[in-house]
Amino acid sequence: MHPDGQDKQIRDGRATRRRRVLRTAAEILLLGGAYFLFLSITHLGIPCPIRAITGYYCPGCGISHLFLALMHLDFAGARSANPFVFYLLPFGILYAVYRSHVYIRDNRQDFSVPETVIFAAVLAGAIIFAVVRNMT
């Protein structure tokens, strides 16, 4: 194959992946916006099944309130709803942007060893957060 043909295939693949990422981001924002409107109007959040069954907070309890508070620029309220997610959220957003860039550029979807170690540390932190949160 001619090198120009390979370059075109690479560019076309990147353009396709870029559209896929943008479509997914748009869907997430659309669904998030719809949920925000629903929550703002009805004040009915998604109930936590773990809390409903056990009576204990899971690491994700309070995320709906966190995002609702953030949409109203109430950072103190967002932090108190779920401090663990509040402090990790900026890193999660940066990581999603990084992974999108890697996917578009290299078509790579696998996770590196450092990423896996970080995921394990975040999971351990979430478990510790949930235990401490339920002890207080």
CORCORSUL-V377424 format. One record per residue. N is the residue number from 0. PHI is phi in degrees with one decimal (NA if undefined). PSI is psi in whole degrees, -180 to 180 (NA if undefined). OMEGA is omega in whole degrees, 0 to 359 (* if undefined). Layout:
BEGIN
N_PHI_PSI_OMEGA, N_PHI_PSI_OMEGA
END
This chain:
BEGIN
0_NA_143_180, 1_-68.7_140_181, 2_-55.0_-35_179, 3_-64.2_-36_177, 4_-65.0_-39_177, 5_-65.5_-43_179, 6_-60.2_-41_179, 7_-64.1_-42_178, 8_-61.8_-42_179, 9_-63.1_-47_179, 10_-62.1_-43_180, 11_-63.8_-40_178, 12_-64.3_-42_178, 13_-65.1_-41_179, 14_-63.6_-41_179, 15_-63.6_-45_180, 16_-66.3_-38_178, 17_-61.7_-45_178, 18_-61.8_-40_180, 19_-63.2_-44_179, 20_-64.8_-45_180, 21_-64.5_-39_177, 22_-64.1_-44_179, 23_-63.7_-43_178, 24_-62.1_-42_179, 25_-63.7_-41_179, 26_-64.2_-42_179, 27_-63.1_-45_179, 28_-64.8_-40_179, 29_-64.7_-48_179, 30_-65.1_-40_177, 31_-62.6_-43_178, 32_-64.0_-41_178, 33_-64.2_-42_179, 34_-65.5_-40_178, 35_-59.9_-46_178, 36_-62.5_-45_178, 37_-58.9_-47_181, 38_-65.4_-40_179, 39_-64.4_-37_183, 40_-80.4_-46_188, 41_-96.7_-22_187, 42_59.6_28_177, 43_-108.8_106_179, 44_-89.9_175_176, 45_-77.0_120_180, 46_-72.5_146_179, 47_-83.4_120_180, 48_-65.8_-33_179, 49_-66.0_-45_179, 50_-67.2_-38_180, 51_-63.3_-37_183, 52_-83.8_-44_188, 53_-101.7_-23_186, 54_85.1_-2_181, 55_-102.4_150_176, 56_-74.3_137_172, 57_-91.2_172_180, 58_-61.8_-21_182, 59_-97.5_-5_180, 60_-58.9_132_179, 61_99.7_0_183, 62_-66.6_-39_178, 63_-60.9_-45_179, 64_-65.2_-37_178, 65_-59.8_-50_182, 66_-68.5_-36_177, 67_-63.0_-44_178, 68_-63.7_-42_179, 69_-63.0_-37_179, 70_-65.0_-24_177, 71_-98.6_10_181, 72_57.9_31_177, 73_-96.2_83_185, 74_-68.6_-35_177, 75_-65.3_-42_178, 76_-65.6_-39_178, 77_-64.2_-43_179, 78_-63.8_-42_181, 79_-71.8_-25_179, 80_-67.2_-42_178, 81_-163.7_91_183, 82_-61.6_-34_181, 83_-61.3_-52_180, 84_-69.6_-36_180, 85_-55.6_-47_182, 86_-78.2_-26_179, 87_-84.7_-20_185, 88_-55.3_-48_179, 89_-59.6_-39_179, 90_-68.0_-38_177, 91_-63.5_-41_178, 92_-65.9_-46_178, 93_-61.5_-40_180, 94_-66.0_-41_178, 95_-62.5_-40_177, 96_-64.7_-44_179, 97_-60.5_-48_181, 98_-63.9_-36_177, 99_-63.8_-43_179, 100_-61.7_-46_180, 101_-63.5_-41_179, 102_-64.0_-46_180, 103_-64.7_-47_185, 104_-70.8_-47_190, 105_-115.0_-4_185, 106_57.6_33_181, 107_-97.5_126_180, 108_-119.4_-4_180, 109_-81.5_164_180, 110_-105.8_139_178, 111_-78.6_168_178, 112_-60.7_-46_178, 113_-59.7_-38_178, 114_-63.3_-42_180, 115_-64.1_-40_178, 116_-64.3_-42_179, 117_-63.9_-43_177, 118_-58.8_-43_179, 119_-63.1_-41_179, 120_-65.8_-40_178, 121_-65.8_-42_177, 122_-61.6_-44_177, 123_-62.4_-42_177, 124_-62.4_-39_179, 125_-64.3_-41_179, 126_-65.9_-45_178, 127_-62.0_-44_178, 128_-57.7_-46_181, 129_-63.4_-42_180, 130_-64.0_-50_180, 131_-63.6_-41_180, 132_-60.5_-38_181, 133_-82.4_-12_178, 134_-85.7_-19_184, 135_-99.1_NA_*
END
